[in-house]
Amino acid sequence: MKAKTGDHVVIEVEGPHGHRREGVITVVGRADGLPPYQVHWLDDGNTTLLFPGPTARIEPGP
């Protein structure tokens, strides 16, 4: 998984307690685009350091 600043990360969990979360990548931790990523979450405005798991995907930013 590779990303650049401005891309969106989407995490979707299926099942009875499933949810969807989306954030904007504000900092990419490595020059080659690999994680970790600093993400500003759109649902609550928090910023966290993310090591994406198997339910995450990257969508190109504007």
Distance bins in CASP14 RR format, pairs under 12 A and 6 or more apart:
PFRMAT RR
TARGET T0000
AUTHOR 0000-0000-0000
RMODE 2
METHOD distances of the structure
MODEL  1
1 7 0 0 0 0 0 1 0 0 0 0 0
1 9 0 0 0 0 1 0 0 0 0 0 0
1 10 0 0 0 0 0 1 0 0 0 0 0
1 11 0 0 0 0 0 1 0 0 0 0 0
1 25 0 0 0 0 0 1 0 0 0 0 0
1 28 0 0 0 0 0 1 0 0 0 0 0
1 30 0 0 0 0 0 1 0 0 0 0 0
1 32 0 0 0 0 0 1 0 0 0 0 0
1 33 0 0 0 0 1 0 0 0 0 0 0
1 34 1 0 0 1 0 0 0 0 0 0 0
1 35 1 0 0 1 0 0 0 0 0 0 0
1 36 0 0 0 0 0 1 0 0 0 0 0
1 37 0 0 0 0 1 0 0 0 0 0 0
1 50 0 0 0 0 0 1 0 0 0 0 0
1 51 0 0 0 0 1 0 0 0 0 0 0
1 52 1 0 1 0 0 0 0 0 0 0 0
1 53 0 0 0 0 1 0 0 0 0 0 0
1 54 0 0 0 0 1 0 0 0 0 0 0
1 55 0 0 0 0 0 1 0 0 0 0 0
1 56 1 0 0 1 0 0 0 0 0 0 0
1 57 1 0 0 1 0 0 0 0 0 0 0
1 58 1 0 0 1 0 0 0 0 0 0 0
1 59 0 0 0 0 0 1 0 0 0 0 0
2 9 0 0 0 0 0 1 0 0 0 0 0
2 25 0 0 0 0 0 1 0 0 0 0 0
2 28 0 0 0 0 1 0 0 0 0 0 0
2 29 0 0 0 0 0 1 0 0 0 0 0
2 30 0 0 0 0 1 0 0 0 0 0 0
2 31 0 0 0 0 0 1 0 0 0 0 0
2 32 1 0 0 1 0 0 0 0 0 0 0
2 33 1 0 1 0 0 0 0 0 0 0 0
2 34 1 0 0 1 0 0 0 0 0 0 0
2 35 0 0 0 0 1 0 0 0 0 0 0
2 37 0 0 0 0 0 1 0 0 0 0 0
2 52 0 0 0 0 0 1 0 0 0 0 0
2 57 0 0 0 0 0 1 0 0 0 0 0
2 58 1 0 0 1 0 0 0 0 0 0 0
2 60 0 0 0 0 0 1 0 0 0 0 0
3 9 1 0 0 1 0 0 0 0 0 0 0
3 10 0 0 0 0 0 1 0 0 0 0 0
3 23 0 0 0 0 0 1 0 0 0 0 0
3 24 0 0 0 0 0 1 0 0 0 0 0
3 25 1 0 1 0 0 0 0 0 0 0 0
3 26 0 0 0 0 0 1 0 0 0 0 0
3 27 0 0 0 0 0 1 0 0 0 0 0
3 28 1 0 1 0 0 0 0 0 0 0 0
3 29 0 0 0 0 1 0 0 0 0 0 0
3 30 0 0 0 0 0 1 0 0 0 0 0
3 32 0 0 0 0 0 1 0 0 0 0 0
3 33 1 0 1 0 0 0 0 0 0 0 0
3 34 0 0 0 0 1 0 0 0 0 0 0
3 35 1 0 0 1 0 0 0 0 0 0 0
3 36 0 0 0 0 0 1 0 0 0 0 0
3 37 1 0 0 1 0 0 0 0 0 0 0
3 38 0 0 0 0 0 1 0 0 0 0 0
3 39 0 0 0 0 1 0 0 0 0 0 0
3 50 0 0 0 0 1 0 0 0 0 0 0
3 52 0 0 0 0 1 0 0 0 0 0 0
3 56 0 0 0 0 0 1 0 0 0 0 0
3 57 0 0 0 0 0 1 0 0 0 0 0
3 58 1 0 1 0 0 0 0 0 0 0 0
3 59 0 0 0 0 1 0 0 0 0 0 0
3 60 0 0 0 0 1 0 0 0 0 0 0
3 61 0 0 0 0 1 0 0 0 0 0 0
4 24 0 0 0 0 0 1 0 0 0 0 0
4 25 1 0 0 1 0 0 0 0 0 0 0
4 26 0 0 0 0 0 1 0 0 0 0 0
4 27 0 0 0 0 0 1 0 0 0 0 0
4 28 1 0 0 1 0 0 0 0 0 0 0
4 29 0 0 0 0 0 1 0 0 0 0 0
4 30 0 0 0 0 0 1 0 0 0 0 0
4 31 0 0 0 0 0 1 0 0 0 0 0
4 32 0 0 0 0 0 1 0 0 0 0 0
4 33 1 0 0 1 0 0 0 0 0 0 0
4 34 0 0 0 0 0 1 0 0 0 0 0
4 37 0 0 0 0 1 0 0 0 0 0 0
4 58 0 0 0 0 1 0 0 0 0 0 0
4 59 0 0 0 0 0 1 0 0 0 0 0
4 60 0 0 0 0 1 0 0 0 0 0 0
4 61 0 0 0 0 1 0 0 0 0 0 0
4 62 0 0 0 0 0 1 0 0 0 0 0
5 24 0 0 0 0 1 0 0 0 0 0 0
5 25 1 0 1 0 0 0 0 0 0 0 0
5 26 1 0 0 1 0 0 0 0 0 0 0
5 27 1 0 0 1 0 0 0 0 0 0 0
5 28 1 0 1 0 0 0 0 0 0 0 0
5 29 0 0 0 0 1 0 0 0 0 0 0
5 31 0 0 0 0 0 1 0 0 0 0 0
5 33 0 0 0 0 1 0 0 0 0 0 0
5 37 0 0 0 0 1 0 0 0 0 0 0
5 38 0 0 0 0 1 0 0 0 0 0 0
5 39 0 0 0 0 0 1 0 0 0 0 0
5 40 0 0 0 0 0 1 0 0 0 0 0
5 58 0 0 0 0 0 1 0 0 0 0 0
5 60 0 0 0 0 0 1 0 0 0 0 0
5 61 0 0 0 0 1 0 0 0 0 0 0
5 62 0 0 0 0 0 1 0 0 0 0 0
6 23 0 0 0 0 1 0 0 0 0 0 0
6 24 1 0 1 0 0 0 0 0 0 0 0
6 25 1 0 1 0 0 0 0 0 0 0 0
6 26 1 0 0 1 0 0 0 0 0 0 0
6 27 0 0 0 0 1 0 0 0 0 0 0
6 28 0 0 0 0 1 0 0 0 0 0 0
6 33 0 0 0 0 0 1 0 0 0 0 0
6 37 0 0 0 0 0 1 0 0 0 0 0
6 38 0 0 0 0 0 1 0 0 0 0 0
6 39 0 0 0 0 0 1 0 0 0 0 0
6 40 0 0 0 0 1 0 0 0 0 0 0
6 58 0 0 0 0 0 1 0 0 0 0 0
6 59 0 0 0 0 0 1 0 0 0 0 0
6 60 0 0 0 0 1 0 0 0 0 0 0
6 61 1 0 1 0 0 0 0 0 0 0 0
6 62 1 0 0 1 0 0 0 0 0 0 0
7 22 0 0 0 0 0 1 0 0 0 0 0
7 23 0 0 0 0 1 0 0 0 0 0 0
7 24 1 0 0 1 0 0 0 0 0 0 0
7 25 1 0 1 0 0 0 0 0 0 0 0
7 26 0 0 0 0 0 1 0 0 0 0 0
7 27 0 0 0 0 0 1 0 0 0 0 0
7 28 0 0 0 0 1 0 0 0 0 0 0
7 33 0 0 0 0 1 0 0 0 0 0 0
7 35 0 0 0 0 0 1 0 0 0 0 0
7 37 0 0 0 0 1 0 0 0 0 0 0
7 38 0 0 0 0 0 1 0 0 0 0 0
7 39 0 0 0 0 1 0 0 0 0 0 0
7 40 0 0 0 0 0 1 0 0 0 0 0
7 50 0 0 0 0 0 1 0 0 0 0 0
7 52 0 0 0 0 0 1 0 0 0 0 0
7 56 0 0 0 0 0 1 0 0 0 0 0
7 57 0 0 0 0 0 1 0 0 0 0 0
7 58 1 0 1 0 0 0 0 0 0 0 0
7 59 1 0 0 1 0 0 0 0 0 0 0
7 60 1 0 1 0 0 0 0 0 0 0 0
7 61 1 0 1 0 0 0 0 0 0 0 0
7 62 0 0 0 0 1 0 0 0 0 0 0
8 20 0 0 0 0 0 1 0 0 0 0 0
8 21 0 0 0 0 0 1 0 0 0 0 0
8 22 1 0 1 0 0 0 0 0 0 0 0
8 23 1 0 1 0 0 0 0 0 0 0 0
8 24 1 0 1 0 0 0 0 0 0 0 0
8 25 1 0 0 1 0 0 0 0 0 0 0
8 26 0 0 0 0 0 1 0 0 0 0 0
8 37 0 0 0 0 0 1 0 0 0 0 0
8 39 0 0 0 0 1 0 0 0 0 0 0
8 40 0 0 0 0 0 1 0 0 0 0 0
8 41 0 0 0 0 0 1 0 0 0 0 0
8 42 0 0 0 0 1 0 0 0 0 0 0
8 50 0 0 0 0 0 1 0 0 0 0 0
8 52 0 0 0 0 0 1 0 0 0 0 0
8 56 0 0 0 0 0 1 0 0 0 0 0
8 57 0 0 0 0 1 0 0 0 0 0 0
8 58 1 0 0 1 0 0 0 0 0 0 0
8 59 1 0 1 0 0 0 0 0 0 0 0
8 60 1 0 0 1 0 0 0 0 0 0 0
8 61 1 0 1 0 0 0 0 0 0 0 0
8 62 0 0 0 0 1 0 0 0 0 0 0
9 20 0 0 0 0 0 1 0 0 0 0 0
9 21 0 0 0 0 1 0 0 0 0 0 0
9 22 1 0 0 1 0 0 0 0 0 0 0
9 23 1 0 1 0 0 0 0 0 0 0 0
9 24 1 0 0 1 0 0 0 0 0 0 0
9 25 1 0 1 0 0 0 0 0 0 0 0
9 26 0 0 0 0 0 1 0 0 0 0 0
9 28 0 0 0 0 0 1 0 0 0 0 0
9 35 0 0 0 0 1 0 0 0 0 0 0
9 36 0 0 0 0 0 1 0 0 0 0 0
9 37 1 0 0 1 0 0 0 0 0 0 0
9 38 0 0 0 0 0 1 0 0 0 0 0
9 39 1 0 1 0 0 0 0 0 0 0 0
9 40 0 0 0 0 0 1 0 0 0 0 0
9 41 0 0 0 0 1 0 0 0 0 0 0
9 42 0 0 0 0 0 1 0 0 0 0 0
9 48 0 0 0 0 0 1 0 0 0 0 0
9 49 0 0 0 0 0 1 0 0 0 0 0
9 50 1 0 0 1 0 0 0 0 0 0 0
9 51 0 0 0 0 0 1 0 0 0 0 0
9 52 1 0 0 1 0 0 0 0 0 0 0
9 53 0 0 0 0 0 1 0 0 0 0 0
9 55 0 0 0 0 0 1 0 0 0 0 0
9 56 1 0 1 0 0 0 0 0 0 0 0
9 57 1 0 0 1 0 0 0 0 0 0 0
9 58 1 0 1 0 0 0 0 0 0 0 0
9 59 1 0 0 1 0 0 0 0 0 0 0
9 60 0 0 0 0 0 1 0 0 0 0 0
9 61 0 0 0 0 0 1 0 0 0 0 0
10 19 0 0 0 0 0 1 0 0 0 0 0
10 20 1 0 0 1 0 0 0 0 0 0 0
10 21 1 0 0 1 0 0 0 0 0 0 0
10 22 1 0 1 0 0 0 0 0 0 0 0
10 23 1 0 0 1 0 0 0 0 0 0 0
10 24 0 0 0 0 0 1 0 0 0 0 0
10 25 0 0 0 0 0 1 0 0 0 0 0
10 39 0 0 0 0 0 1 0 0 0 0 0
10 41 0 0 0 0 0 1 0 0 0 0 0
10 42 0 0 0 0 0 1 0 0 0 0 0
10 43 0 0 0 0 0 1 0 0 0 0 0
10 50 0 0 0 0 0 1 0 0 0 0 0
10 52 0 0 0 0 1 0 0 0 0 0 0
10 53 0 0 0 0 0 1 0 0 0 0 0
10 55 0 0 0 0 1 0 0 0 0 0 0
10 56 1 0 0 1 0 0 0 0 0 0 0
10 57 1 0 1 0 0 0 0 0 0 0 0
10 58 1 0 0 1 0 0 0 0 0 0 0
10 59 1 0 1 0 0 0 0 0 0 0 0
10 60 0 0 0 0 0 1 0 0 0 0 0
10 61 0 0 0 0 0 1 0 0 0 0 0
11 18 0 0 0 0 0 1 0 0 0 0 0
11 19 0 0 0 0 1 0 0 0 0 0 0
11 20 1 0 0 1 0 0 0 0 0 0 0
11 21 1 0 1 0 0 0 0 0 0 0 0
11 22 1 0 0 1 0 0 0 0 0 0 0
11 23 0 0 0 0 1 0 0 0 0 0 0
11 37 0 0 0 0 0 1 0 0 0 0 0
11 39 0 0 0 0 1 0 0 0 0 0 0
11 41 0 0 0 0 1 0 0 0 0 0 0
11 42 0 0 0 0 0 1 0 0 0 0 0
11 43 0 0 0 0 0 1 0 0 0 0 0
11 48 0 0 0 0 0 1 0 0 0 0 0
11 50 0 0 0 0 1 0 0 0 0 0 0
11 51 0 0 0 0 0 1 0 0 0 0 0
11 52 1 0 0 1 0 0 0 0 0 0 0
11 53 1 0 0 1 0 0 0 0 0 0 0
11 54 0 0 0 0 1 0 0 0 0 0 0
11 55 1 0 1 0 0 0 0 0 0 0 0
11 56 1 0 1 0 0 0 0 0 0 0 0
11 57 0 0 0 0 1 0 0 0 0 0 0
11 58 0 0 0 0 0 1 0 0 0 0 0
11 59 0 0 0 0 0 1 0 0 0 0 0
12 18 1 0 0 1 0 0 0 0 0 0 0
12 19 1 0 0 1 0 0 0 0 0 0 0
12 20 1 0 1 0 0 0 0 0 0 0 0
12 21 1 0 0 1 0 0 0 0 0 0 0
12 22 0 0 0 0 1 0 0 0 0 0 0
12 52 0 0 0 0 0 1 0 0 0 0 0
12 53 0 0 0 0 0 1 0 0 0 0 0
12 54 0 0 0 0 0 1 0 0 0 0 0
12 55 1 0 1 0 0 0 0 0 0 0 0
12 56 0 0 0 0 1 0 0 0 0 0 0
12 57 1 0 0 1 0 0 0 0 0 0 0
12 59 0 0 0 0 0 1 0 0 0 0 0
13 19 1 0 1 0 0 0 0 0 0 0 0
13 20 1 0 0 1 0 0 0 0 0 0 0
13 21 0 0 0 0 1 0 0 0 0 0 0
13 53 0 0 0 0 0 1 0 0 0 0 0
13 54 0 0 0 0 0 1 0 0 0 0 0
13 55 1 0 1 0 0 0 0 0 0 0 0
13 56 0 0 0 0 0 1 0 0 0 0 0
14 20 0 0 0 0 1 0 0 0 0 0 0
14 54 0 0 0 0 0 1 0 0 0 0 0
14 55 0 0 0 0 1 0 0 0 0 0 0
15 55 0 0 0 0 0 1 0 0 0 0 0
18 55 0 0 0 0 1 0 0 0 0 0 0
19 43 0 0 0 0 1 0 0 0 0 0 0
19 55 0 0 0 0 0 1 0 0 0 0 0
20 41 0 0 0 0 0 1 0 0 0 0 0
20 42 0 0 0 0 0 1 0 0 0 0 0
20 43 0 0 0 0 1 0 0 0 0 0 0
20 55 0 0 0 0 1 0 0 0 0 0 0
20 56 0 0 0 0 0 1 0 0 0 0 0
20 57 0 0 0 0 0 1 0 0 0 0 0
21 39 0 0 0 0 1 0 0 0 0 0 0
21 40 0 0 0 0 0 1 0 0 0 0 0
21 41 1 0 0 1 0 0 0 0 0 0 0
21 42 0 0 0 0 1 0 0 0 0 0 0
21 43 1 0 0 1 0 0 0 0 0 0 0
21 44 0 0 0 0 1 0 0 0 0 0 0
21 45 0 0 0 0 0 1 0 0 0 0 0
21 46 0 0 0 0 0 1 0 0 0 0 0
21 48 0 0 0 0 0 1 0 0 0 0 0
21 50 0 0 0 0 0 1 0 0 0 0 0
21 52 0 0 0 0 0 1 0 0 0 0 0
21 55 0 0 0 0 1 0 0 0 0 0 0
21 56 0 0 0 0 1 0 0 0 0 0 0
21 57 0 0 0 0 0 1 0 0 0 0 0
22 39 0 0 0 0 1 0 0 0 0 0 0
22 40 0 0 0 0 0 1 0 0 0 0 0
22 41 1 0 0 1 0 0 0 0 0 0 0
22 42 1 0 1 0 0 0 0 0 0 0 0
22 43 1 0 0 1 0 0 0 0 0 0 0
22 44 0 0 0 0 0 1 0 0 0 0 0
22 45 0 0 0 0 0 1 0 0 0 0 0
22 50 0 0 0 0 0 1 0 0 0 0 0
22 56 0 0 0 0 0 1 0 0 0 0 0
22 57 0 0 0 0 0 1 0 0 0 0 0
22 58 0 0 0 0 0 1 0 0 0 0 0
22 59 0 0 0 0 1 0 0 0 0 0 0
22 61 0 0 0 0 0 1 0 0 0 0 0
23 37 0 0 0 0 1 0 0 0 0 0 0
23 38 0 0 0 0 0 1 0 0 0 0 0
23 39 1 0 1 0 0 0 0 0 0 0 0
23 40 1 0 0 1 0 0 0 0 0 0 0
23 41 1 0 1 0 0 0 0 0 0 0 0
23 42 1 0 1 0 0 0 0 0 0 0 0
23 43 0 0 0 0 1 0 0 0 0 0 0
23 44 0 0 0 0 0 1 0 0 0 0 0
23 45 0 0 0 0 1 0 0 0 0 0 0
23 46 0 0 0 0 1 0 0 0 0 0 0
23 47 0 0 0 0 1 0 0 0 0 0 0
23 48 0 0 0 0 1 0 0 0 0 0 0
23 50 0 0 0 0 1 0 0 0 0 0 0
23 52 0 0 0 0 0 1 0 0 0 0 0
23 56 0 0 0 0 0 1 0 0 0 0 0
23 57 0 0 0 0 0 1 0 0 0 0 0
23 58 0 0 0 0 0 1 0 0 0 0 0
23 59 0 0 0 0 1 0 0 0 0 0 0
23 61 0 0 0 0 0 1 0 0 0 0 0
24 37 0 0 0 0 1 0 0 0 0 0 0
24 38 0 0 0 0 1 0 0 0 0 0 0
24 39 1 0 0 1 0 0 0 0 0 0 0
24 40 1 0 1 0 0 0 0 0 0 0 0
24 41 0 0 0 0 1 0 0 0 0 0 0
24 42 1 0 0 1 0 0 0 0 0 0 0
24 43 0 0 0 0 0 1 0 0 0 0 0
24 45 0 0 0 0 0 1 0 0 0 0 0
24 46 0 0 0 0 0 1 0 0 0 0 0
24 47 0 0 0 0 1 0 0 0 0 0 0
24 48 0 0 0 0 0 1 0 0 0 0 0
24 50 0 0 0 0 0 1 0 0 0 0 0
24 58 0 0 0 0 0 1 0 0 0 0 0
24 59 0 0 0 0 0 1 0 0 0 0 0
24 60 0 0 0 0 0 1 0 0 0 0 0
24 61 1 0 0 1 0 0 0 0 0 0 0
24 62 0 0 0 0 1 0 0 0 0 0 0
25 33 0 0 0 0 1 0 0 0 0 0 0
25 34 0 0 0 0 0 1 0 0 0 0 0
25 35 0 0 0 0 1 0 0 0 0 0 0
25 36 0 0 0 0 0 1 0 0 0 0 0
25 37 1 0 1 0 0 0 0 0 0 0 0
25 38 1 0 0 1 0 0 0 0 0 0 0
25 39 1 0 1 0 0 0 0 0 0 0 0
25 40 0 0 0 0 1 0 0 0 0 0 0
25 41 0 0 0 0 0 1 0 0 0 0 0
25 42 0 0 0 0 0 1 0 0 0 0 0
25 47 0 0 0 0 0 1 0 0 0 0 0
25 48 0 0 0 0 0 1 0 0 0 0 0
25 49 0 0 0 0 0 1 0 0 0 0 0
25 50 0 0 0 0 1 0 0 0 0 0 0
25 52 0 0 0 0 0 1 0 0 0 0 0
25 56 0 0 0 0 0 1 0 0 0 0 0
25 58 1 0 0 1 0 0 0 0 0 0 0
25 59 0 0 0 0 0 1 0 0 0 0 0
25 60 0 0 0 0 0 1 0 0 0 0 0
25 61 0 0 0 0 1 0 0 0 0 0 0
26 36 0 0 0 0 0 1 0 0 0 0 0
26 37 0 0 0 0 1 0 0 0 0 0 0
26 38 1 0 1 0 0 0 0 0 0 0 0
26 39 1 0 0 1 0 0 0 0 0 0 0
26 40 1 0 1 0 0 0 0 0 0 0 0
26 41 0 0 0 0 0 1 0 0 0 0 0
26 42 0 0 0 0 0 1 0 0 0 0 0
26 45 0 0 0 0 0 1 0 0 0 0 0
26 46 0 0 0 0 0 1 0 0 0 0 0
26 47 1 0 0 1 0 0 0 0 0 0 0
26 48 0 0 0 0 0 1 0 0 0 0 0
26 49 0 0 0 0 0 1 0 0 0 0 0
26 50 0 0 0 0 0 1 0 0 0 0 0
26 61 0 0 0 0 0 1 0 0 0 0 0
27 33 0 0 0 0 0 1 0 0 0 0 0
27 35 0 0 0 0 0 1 0 0 0 0 0
27 36 0 0 0 0 1 0 0 0 0 0 0
27 37 1 0 0 1 0 0 0 0 0 0 0
27 38 1 1 0 0 0 0 0 0 0 0 0
27 39 0 0 0 0 1 0 0 0 0 0 0
27 40 0 0 0 0 1 0 0 0 0 0 0
27 47 0 0 0 0 1 0 0 0 0 0 0
27 48 0 0 0 0 0 1 0 0 0 0 0
27 49 0 0 0 0 1 0 0 0 0 0 0
27 50 0 0 0 0 0 1 0 0 0 0 0
28 34 0 0 0 0 1 0 0 0 0 0 0
28 35 0 0 0 0 1 0 0 0 0 0 0
28 36 0 0 0 0 1 0 0 0 0 0 0
28 37 1 0 1 0 0 0 0 0 0 0 0
28 38 0 0 0 0 1 0 0 0 0 0 0
28 39 0 0 0 0 0 1 0 0 0 0 0
28 49 0 0 0 0 0 1 0 0 0 0 0
28 50 0 0 0 0 0 1 0 0 0 0 0
28 52 0 0 0 0 0 1 0 0 0 0 0
28 58 0 0 0 0 0 1 0 0 0 0 0
29 35 1 0 0 1 0 0 0 0 0 0 0
29 36 1 0 1 0 0 0 0 0 0 0 0
29 37 1 0 0 1 0 0 0 0 0 0 0
29 38 1 0 0 1 0 0 0 0 0 0 0
29 39 0 0 0 0 0 1 0 0 0 0 0
29 49 0 0 0 0 1 0 0 0 0 0 0
29 50 0 0 0 0 0 1 0 0 0 0 0
29 51 0 0 0 0 0 1 0 0 0 0 0
30 36 0 0 0 0 1 0 0 0 0 0 0
30 37 0 0 0 0 1 0 0 0 0 0 0
30 38 0 0 0 0 0 1 0 0 0 0 0
30 51 0 0 0 0 0 1 0 0 0 0 0
33 52 0 0 0 0 0 1 0 0 0 0 0
33 58 0 0 0 0 1 0 0 0 0 0 0
34 51 0 0 0 0 1 0 0 0 0 0 0
34 52 0 0 0 0 1 0 0 0 0 0 0
34 58 0 0 0 0 0 1 0 0 0 0 0
35 49 0 0 0 0 1 0 0 0 0 0 0
35 50 1 0 0 1 0 0 0 0 0 0 0
35 51 1 0 1 0 0 0 0 0 0 0 0
35 52 1 0 1 0 0 0 0 0 0 0 0
35 53 0 0 0 0 1 0 0 0 0 0 0
35 56 0 0 0 0 1 0 0 0 0 0 0
35 58 0 0 0 0 0 1 0 0 0 0 0
36 48 0 0 0 0 1 0 0 0 0 0 0
36 49 1 0 1 0 0 0 0 0 0 0 0
36 50 1 0 0 1 0 0 0 0 0 0 0
36 51 1 0 1 0 0 0 0 0 0 0 0
36 52 0 0 0 0 1 0 0 0 0 0 0
36 53 0 0 0 0 0 1 0 0 0 0 0
36 56 0 0 0 0 0 1 0 0 0 0 0
37 47 0 0 0 0 0 1 0 0 0 0 0
37 48 0 0 0 0 1 0 0 0 0 0 0
37 49 1 0 0 1 0 0 0 0 0 0 0
37 50 1 0 1 0 0 0 0 0 0 0 0
37 51 0 0 0 0 1 0 0 0 0 0 0
37 52 1 0 0 1 0 0 0 0 0 0 0
37 53 0 0 0 0 0 1 0 0 0 0 0
37 56 0 0 0 0 1 0 0 0 0 0 0
37 58 0 0 0 0 1 0 0 0 0 0 0
38 46 0 0 0 0 0 1 0 0 0 0 0
38 47 1 0 0 1 0 0 0 0 0 0 0
38 48 1 0 0 1 0 0 0 0 0 0 0
38 49 1 0 1 0 0 0 0 0 0 0 0
38 50 1 0 0 1 0 0 0 0 0 0 0
38 51 0 0 0 0 0 1 0 0 0 0 0
39 45 0 0 0 0 0 1 0 0 0 0 0
39 46 0 0 0 0 1 0 0 0 0 0 0
39 47 1 0 0 1 0 0 0 0 0 0 0
39 48 1 0 1 0 0 0 0 0 0 0 0
39 49 1 0 0 1 0 0 0 0 0 0 0
39 50 1 0 1 0 0 0 0 0 0 0 0
39 51 0 0 0 0 0 1 0 0 0 0 0
39 52 0 0 0 0 1 0 0 0 0 0 0
39 56 0 0 0 0 1 0 0 0 0 0 0
39 58 0 0 0 0 0 1 0 0 0 0 0
40 46 1 0 0 1 0 0 0 0 0 0 0
40 47 1 0 1 0 0 0 0 0 0 0 0
40 48 0 0 0 0 1 0 0 0 0 0 0
40 49 0 0 0 0 0 1 0 0 0 0 0
40 50 0 0 0 0 0 1 0 0 0 0 0
41 47 1 0 0 1 0 0 0 0 0 0 0
41 48 1 0 0 1 0 0 0 0 0 0 0
41 49 0 0 0 0 0 1 0 0 0 0 0
41 50 0 0 0 0 1 0 0 0 0 0 0
50 56 1 0 0 1 0 0 0 0 0 0 0
50 58 0 0 0 0 0 1 0 0 0 0 0
52 58 1 0 0 1 0 0 0 0 0 0 0
END
